[in-house]
Amino acid sequence: QVQLVESGGGLVQPGGSLRLSCAASGFTFSTFAMYWYRQAPGKERELVASRTNTDDTTYADSTKGRFTISRDNSKNTVFLQMNSLKSEDTAVYYCFASGSGRDSWGQGIQVTVSS
């Protein structure tokens, strides 16, 4: 079955960087669009970034210029490089895969930006 496992979260100071990874299995990774979402306490889940199977990318306005989504199809992994982190980036970050009529979520990983 489809499995998405996020890693790389944690506590970082404002202005710092983190790199999230999402390891995928159970489907043909190279044919799926991959997404990163986040959900802060008391807020709705929001799209952070996406990268299609043809490498088209989109970013939330709040993350443009600071975050970069990339994928390594040889390793079935999607990454989110987060730079210049702000306290408002604090949230649980989720990996999401969509393709072939199937959608799947990872379990989520906490990112906390605080001094």
N, C-alpha and C positions, 0 to 999 in steps of 0.2 A: 504494500500500500504506500501511498504518498507520505513521505516524512520530511519535515523541515526542522532543522535544529539550529537555533541561533546561538552565537557565542560572541564574546568580546565586550560585553557591557561592564558597567561598574561605576565607581565614583571618580569624578574628575573635576578639577577646579575650573572656574570660568576662564575662557580663553584657551583651554586645553583641547586635546584631540583624543578621539577614540576611533577604532575601526571595528565595525560589526561584521560578522560573517554569518552566512546561512548555508549550511550544508544540506543538499537536497538528495533524495533517493526515492525510488519507486516510480519514476516517470522519466520520459525523454526530456531532460533538462533543457537542451538546446532549442527545443521547439516551444517552450513556454515563456510567456512574459513574467517577469519577476518584479516584485514591489516591496517597498518598505513602508510600513505604516507606524504610527505611534499613538498612544493614548495617555494623556496626563490625567491625574486625579480630578474627577469631577467634570471632565471634558469628553467630547465624542472622539472616537478614533478618526485620525486624519491621515491622508496620504502624504508621505514625506518625499518619495522618489520612486520612479519606475524605469525599467529598462526592458524593452521588448526583445523578442528573439532576433530582430533585425537591427538591434542596437539603437533604436530611437529612445531618447531619454526625456523624462519630464521631472520637474522639481516643484515643490511647494514654494511659494514666494518667500516664505520665511527661511528657507534653507538654500536658496540659490546663491551661488558663490562661496558657500561654506561647506556644503555636503557634496559628495560625489558617489554615484552608484556605478558599480562595475560588476562584471561577471566573468567567470572563468569556466567555460563550457567543458574543458577537459577535466576539471575537478568538481563539476556539478555544484558550484558555489557562487553565491552572489554576495557582494560586499557593500558596505556603506562606510565611506571615509567621512568622518565628521570633524571639522576643524572650527576654530574660533567658537567653541561651545559657549552657550549662554544658559543662565538658570532656567529660562523658559523652554529649553530643549529637554528638560527633565521629563521623563515619561517611560512607559514600557514600550519597547520597539518590537514590532512584529514583522516577520517575513511572510510574504503571500505569493503564491504561484497560481497562474491562470493559463489554461490552454486545453485544447481537445475536449471542451465542455466540462472541465473539472477545475474547481477552485479549492485551494488548501491553505491553511494557516499554520504557522509555527506556534510554539507555546509562548513566545514573547520573552524579552530580556530587559532588565531594568537598566536604565541610564540615568544617573543622578549627577547634576552639575551644581556644585556647591563649594564654597570656600570653608 
